[in-house]
Amino acid sequence: MAVKLRLGQKIKNYEILEAFDPGAFAFAYKARDTSTKRPVFFKLYKSPSPTIRWFSAYVTHQEEIKTRIQSGPAKNQCYEFIEFFIEKRFFHQVFEFVEGMSLKKCIDLLDEDPAAFTWEARVVFAKVMMAGIKALH
């Protein structure tokens, strides 16, 4: 199992800046690319690891996702998938860091000011929430 990273720790050319709540399969962090100083979203997977039978197929799947995002219509509608790599037998992914606010902050803001978000933004929120509920079921 992967070990949590420490603030200030460097993996490849990324420095860990902030830890987020861990998910079921990965630890998530805000990090900085040390060569460009760009903030990134950094994931350290608890599983899969190279010792798992289906790991190779998973890596191939990740490569295909990155290719589709970079070369297809999703490029303009999706976060940037920067890279994935294996280091110390663990799988890491790096994505564009998107500044934003938590769902709780969004709901609190809507309670204070019903006009805080456009109709289009509300539709996006609804789609994201429904996709999450669908995934849970």
QUIGI-V829944 format. One record per residue. N is the residue number from 1. RES is the residue in three letters. PHI is phi in degrees with one decimal (none if undefined). Layout:
n->N res->RES phi->PHI
n->N res->RES phi->PHI
This chain:
n->1 res->MET phi->none
n->2 res->ALA phi->-65.3
n->3 res->VAL phi->-103.4
n->4 res->LYS phi->-55.9
n->5 res->LEU phi->-86.3
n->6 res->ARG phi->-96.8
n->7 res->LEU phi->-60.9
n->8 res->GLY phi->89.3
n->9 res->GLN phi->-67.5
n->10 res->LYS phi->-113.6
n->11 res->ILE phi->-123.8
n->12 res->LYS phi->55.8
n->13 res->ASN phi->-111.8
n->14 res->TYR phi->-121.9
n->15 res->GLU phi->-107.3
n->16 res->ILE phi->-75.2
n->17 res->LEU phi->-108.5
n->18 res->GLU phi->-153.0
n->19 res->ALA phi->-99.4
n->20 res->PHE phi->-106.0
n->21 res->ASP phi->-56.7
n->22 res->PRO phi->-71.6
n->23 res->GLY phi->-92.8
n->24 res->ALA phi->-71.2
n->25 res->PHE phi->-117.1
n->26 res->ALA phi->-153.6
n->27 res->PHE phi->-94.7
n->28 res->ALA phi->-119.9
n->29 res->TYR phi->-143.2
n->30 res->LYS phi->-91.2
n->31 res->ALA phi->-135.2
n->32 res->ARG phi->-129.9
n->33 res->ASP phi->-71.4
n->34 res->THR phi->-69.7
n->35 res->SER phi->-84.8
n->36 res->THR phi->-109.3
n->37 res->LYS phi->68.2
n->38 res->ARG phi->-73.7
n->39 res->PRO phi->-72.7
n->40 res->VAL phi->-137.6
n->41 res->PHE phi->-95.6
n->42 res->PHE phi->-118.2
n->43 res->LYS phi->-116.5
n->44 res->LEU phi->-114.8
n->45 res->TYR phi->-75.5
n->46 res->LYS phi->-74.4
n->47 res->SER phi->-156.6
n->48 res->PRO phi->-83.8
n->49 res->SER phi->-124.6
n->50 res->PRO phi->-58.2
n->51 res->THR phi->-80.7
n->52 res->ILE phi->-83.9
n->53 res->ARG phi->-55.5
n->54 res->TRP phi->-93.3
n->55 res->PHE phi->-59.0
n->56 res->SER phi->-58.4
n->57 res->ALA phi->-64.7
n->58 res->TYR phi->-65.9
n->59 res->VAL phi->-62.1
n->60 res->THR phi->-60.4
n->61 res->HIS phi->-60.4
n->62 res->GLN phi->-63.1
n->63 res->GLU phi->-61.2
n->64 res->GLU phi->-66.2
n->65 res->ILE phi->-59.2
n->66 res->LYS phi->-59.9
n->67 res->THR phi->-61.5
n->68 res->ARG phi->-65.1
n->69 res->ILE phi->-65.8
n->70 res->GLN phi->-72.9
n->71 res->SER phi->-113.2
n->72 res->GLY phi->-113.1
n->73 res->PRO phi->-65.3
n->74 res->ALA phi->-67.8
n->75 res->LYS phi->-55.1
n->76 res->ASN phi->-88.6
n->77 res->GLN phi->-124.5
n->78 res->CYS phi->-136.3
n->79 res->TYR phi->-66.7
n->80 res->GLU phi->-79.2
n->81 res->PHE phi->-91.6
n->82 res->ILE phi->-77.8
n->83 res->GLU phi->-169.2
n->84 res->PHE phi->-137.0
n->85 res->PHE phi->-157.3
n->86 res->ILE phi->-111.4
n->87 res->GLU phi->-142.1
n->88 res->LYS phi->53.2
n->89 res->ARG phi->66.5
n->90 res->PHE phi->-121.6
n->91 res->PHE phi->-90.1
n->92 res->HIS phi->-124.9
n->93 res->GLN phi->-126.9
n->94 res->VAL phi->-129.5
n->95 res->PHE phi->-126.9
n->96 res->GLU phi->-58.1
n->97 res->PHE phi->-89.8
n->98 res->VAL phi->-108.0
n->99 res->GLU phi->-70.1
n->100 res->GLY phi->-172.3
n->101 res->MET phi->-136.6
n->102 res->SER phi->-71.3
n->103 res->LEU phi->-59.6
n->104 res->LYS phi->-60.0
n->105 res->LYS phi->-64.1
n->106 res->CYS phi->-62.4
n->107 res->ILE phi->-65.1
n->108 res->ASP phi->-60.9
n->109 res->LEU phi->-64.5
n->110 res->LEU phi->-65.4
n->111 res->ASP phi->-63.5
n->112 res->GLU phi->-73.9
n->113 res->ASP phi->-142.2
n->114 res->PRO phi->-57.8
n->115 res->ALA phi->-97.4
n->116 res->ALA phi->-64.9
n->117 res->PHE phi->-125.2
n->118 res->THR phi->-69.3
n->119 res->TRP phi->-59.1
n->120 res->GLU phi->-61.0
n->121 res->ALA phi->-65.3
n->122 res->ARG phi->-65.1
n->123 res->VAL phi->-63.8
n->124 res->VAL phi->-61.5
n->125 res->PHE phi->-56.0
n->126 res->ALA phi->-61.5
n->127 res->LYS phi->-63.7
n->128 res->VAL phi->-64.5
n->129 res->MET phi->-63.1
n->130 res->MET phi->-67.3
n->131 res->ALA phi->-64.2
n->132 res->GLY phi->-65.3
n->133 res->ILE phi->-64.6
n->134 res->LYS phi->-60.5
n->135 res->ALA phi->-63.7
n->136 res->LEU phi->-67.3
n->137 res->HIS phi->-90.3
